[in-house]
Amino acid sequence: MTLTFLLRVGAIVLALLGNSLGAPRSFSVDYKNDCFRKDGEEFRYISGSIHYNRIPRVYWKDRLLKMYMAGLNTIQTYIPWNFHEPSPNQYNFNGDRDVQHFLQLAQDIGLLVILRPGPYICAEWDMGGLPAWLLKKRSIVLRSSDPDYIAAVDKWMGKLLPMMKPLLYQNGGPIISVQVENEYGSYFACDYNYMSHLSKLFQGHLGDEAVLFTTDGAGLSYLKCGSIQGLYATVDFGPGSNISAAFNAQRHAEPHGPLVNSEFYAGWLDHWGSRHATVSTAIVAKALNEILALGANVNLYMFIGGTNLVPMAQAGDLTEKYFAIREVIKRYRKIPEGPIPPSTPKYAYGVVKMAKVQTVLSALEKLSFSGPVKSIYPLSFIEINQVFGFVLYSTKLPVNCSTPTPLSSPLNGVHDRAYVSVDGVPMGILERSKVLTINITGSSGSRVDLLVENMGRLNYGGGINDFKGLVSNLTLGEDVLSGWTMYSLNIDEAVSQGLIQKTQAPGSSHPASSPAGLSLPTFYSGSFRIPDGIPDLPQDTYVQFPGWRKGQVWINGFNLGRYWPVRGPQVTLFVPANVLSTAAPNNVTLLELEGSPCTTGPCVVEFTETPILNTTVSTGPCPRLFLRGG
């Protein structure tokens, strides 16, 4: 054997050995060539946002596969802190909260991941993902160097980030980059020490090789407070923006490196009482093409995200926008071959008769597991350890109100709606920023009840420390009301345990005539069967509420959400098949807050195969709890 032959054999063996072990995986920012590098090769991501916390686990694979077949090579997702730590030190990463499984599923399908773990995420999500229990310290300054806030963040990230580290790309997982905080340049605090602390915290848990970045609006004022040395600065903007100007803003913060739009808005969000938001497919496709033609990286926010904002509908339906975006992507990268999974089938189960069960007042002992709390002045939700849902506030009329007397929230302290009754007679509704005074009547000593509804905390801006309940005193005429009794209501648990049952107890019959044209907040129930002999049932469906005004709906104990057809624009709620059953009757429970159709017309809800998202509604003023994307 010649030396040359031996060297050749040795080279072949080394090459085979290297392939079997796998070359080291890497992902980095190439500042010299203005690009990302993946395993040493130039790389550009075309991504779409998907929030696992808004989709049942059984549908994760379907939605991810459709994103992959659209030509995306990456997904972007947030991790909502309050979704996984609803109470201090009580962590939940199971079932629909199993984010590790979601990320592994994305990798199995062939998608990379851009992770956005916060701690603040915005995301059109309650309190921007921050847990409400942080507000136990009333003076806390969120998203700042406040020591109590930092201590909670450090503990949470100390739990989360070590779980994410094995899923980083260089460690064999799908995560190519991790965002630190979110659009911090839009927040009033502008606390560089806070951002510096987060940067070191993330690097300490994830390692120096992790690509960390920030996202801010495409303006110098946003980037001034949002970007910080050591974190790659990216921008976000929609299809109506000046694309060159937007990327010029990024270049001000990052003279070299890849161009990145971390949130390219494929749609917009809806507010109760406003028209359904739409952004034309042609405009989105045109702007996306212009971004990709520049060689930029882009993430479509959202790709699937509920009833709007999306190329793919809430139920996983393939839309015109989905295919238009796919055609644009085709010009820049090879689209996966094979059939696209179809839209999920829908089934119209039809009309379900509902019957009155009992009022909230008559069910109070079943709903308030913790019992009454007494205080001279009203306490907020968080002060009585209530995070979501409803609290009943009760007091006595201190004087006779034989003529209509104003009950007022002079400091706009009803957060967010209060359904008011006196001795079981509905009097009206106080509503945050909209209705601050109603007139009531009653005798001295009469019981005054206010069922206060939390309609979701502000997710964006300086008001995210959004306290719920009666957060300031109420007045009757000129006098401050005092002597309150509060009941924290656990309605989800009561409904799931089947505790809401028909009763003849006082308060369950029809109340006296209401001067406000309202009824007491009341539970209704009904049921329907799905035949088990028909293939492919149950299927997804939508539920609508003909003649009902406002309330909450549960199906088989699952809290489906709010209905408010009189305000709109959304009329139907999506019902995923996984909450339905063919083995037993499907139970429907409504909590109607204002007034049912049952005394004047059909007392029914209807399951249909078609969503109704765009009714004509009043465009007058209403509370806008969610202010912007991302």
Stockholm file with secondary structure:
# STOCKHOLM 1.0

chainA/1-630         MTLTFLLRVGAIVLALLGNSLGAPRSFSVDYKNDCFRKDGEEFRYISGSIHYNRIPRVYWKDRLLKMYMAGLNTIQTYIPWNFHEPSPNQYNFNGDRDVQHFLQLAQDIGLLVILRPGPYICAEWDMGGLPAWLLKKRSIVLRSSDPDYIAAVDKWMGKLLPMMKPLLYQNGGPIISVQVENEYGSYFACDYNYMSHLSKLFQGHLGDEAVLFTTDGAGLSYLKCGSIQGLYATVDFGPGSNISAAFNAQRHAEPHGPLVNSEFYAGWLDHWGSRHATVSTAIVAKALNEILALGANVNLYMFIGGTNLVPMAQAGDLTEKYFAIREVIKRYRKIPEGPIPPSTPKYAYGVVKMAKVQTVLSALEKLSFSGPVKSIYPLSFIEINQVFGFVLYSTKLPVNCSTPTPLSSPLNGVHDRAYVSVDGVPMGILERSKVLTINITGSSGSRVDLLVENMGRLNYGGGINDFKGLVSNLTLGEDVLSGWTMYSLNIDEAVSQGLIQKTQAPGSSHPASSPAGLSLPTFYSGSFRIPDGIPDLPQDTYVQFPGWRKGQVWINGFNLGRYWPVRGPQVTLFVPANVLSTAAPNNVTLLELEGSPCTTGPCVVEFTETPILNTTVSTGPCPRLFLRGG
#=GR chainA/1-630 SS CCHHHHHHHHHHHHHHHHHHHCCCCCEEEETTTTEEEETTEEECCEEEEECGGGSCGGGHHHHHHHHHHTTCSEEEEECCHHHHCSBTTBCCCSGGGCHHHHHHHHHHHTCEEEEECCSCCCTTCGGGGCCGGGGGSTTCCSSSCCHHHHHHHHHHHHHHHHHHGGGBGGGTSSEEEEECSSSGGGSSCCCHHHHHHHHHHHHHHHCTTSCEEEEEESSHHHHHHHCCTTSEEEEEECTTSCHHHHHHHHHHHCSSSCCEEEEEESSCCCCTTSCCCCCCHHHHHHHHHHHHHTTCEEEEEEEECSSSSCSBCTTCCBCHHHHHHHHHHHTTSCCCCSCCCCCCCBCCCEEEECEEEEETTTTHHHHCTTCEEEESSCCBTGGGTCCSSEEEEEEECSSCEEEEEEEECTTCCEESEEEEEETTEEEEEEETTTBCEEEEEECTTCEEEEEEECCCCCCSSTTCSCCCEECSCCEETTEECCCEEEEEECHHHHHHTTCCCCCCSTTSSCCSCCTTSCCCCEEEEEEECCCSSSTTCSCBEEEECTTCCSEEEEETTEEEEEECTTTCSCCCEEECGGGCCSSSCEEEEEEESSCCSTTTSCCEEEEESSCCCCCCCCCSCCCCCCCSCC
#=GC SS_cons         CCHHHHHHHHHHHHHHHHHHHCCCCCEEEETTTTEEEETTEEECCEEEEECGGGSCGGGHHHHHHHHHHTTCSEEEEECCHHHHCSBTTBCCCSGGGCHHHHHHHHHHHTCEEEEECCSCCCTTCGGGGCCGGGGGSTTCCSSSCCHHHHHHHHHHHHHHHHHHGGGBGGGTSSEEEEECSSSGGGSSCCCHHHHHHHHHHHHHHHCTTSCEEEEEESSHHHHHHHCCTTSEEEEEECTTSCHHHHHHHHHHHCSSSCCEEEEEESSCCCCTTSCCCCCCHHHHHHHHHHHHHTTCEEEEEEEECSSSSCSBCTTCCBCHHHHHHHHHHHTTSCCCCSCCCCCCCBCCCEEEECEEEEETTTTHHHHCTTCEEEESSCCBTGGGTCCSSEEEEEEECSSCEEEEEEEECTTCCEESEEEEEETTEEEEEEETTTBCEEEEEECTTCEEEEEEECCCCCCSSTTCSCCCEECSCCEETTEECCCEEEEEECHHHHHHTTCCCCCCSTTSSCCSCCTTSCCCCEEEEEEECCCSSSTTCSCBEEEECTTCCSEEEEETTEEEEEECTTTCSCCCEEECGGGCCSSSCEEEEEEESSCCSTTTSCCEEEEESSCCCCCCCCCSCCCCCCCSCC
//
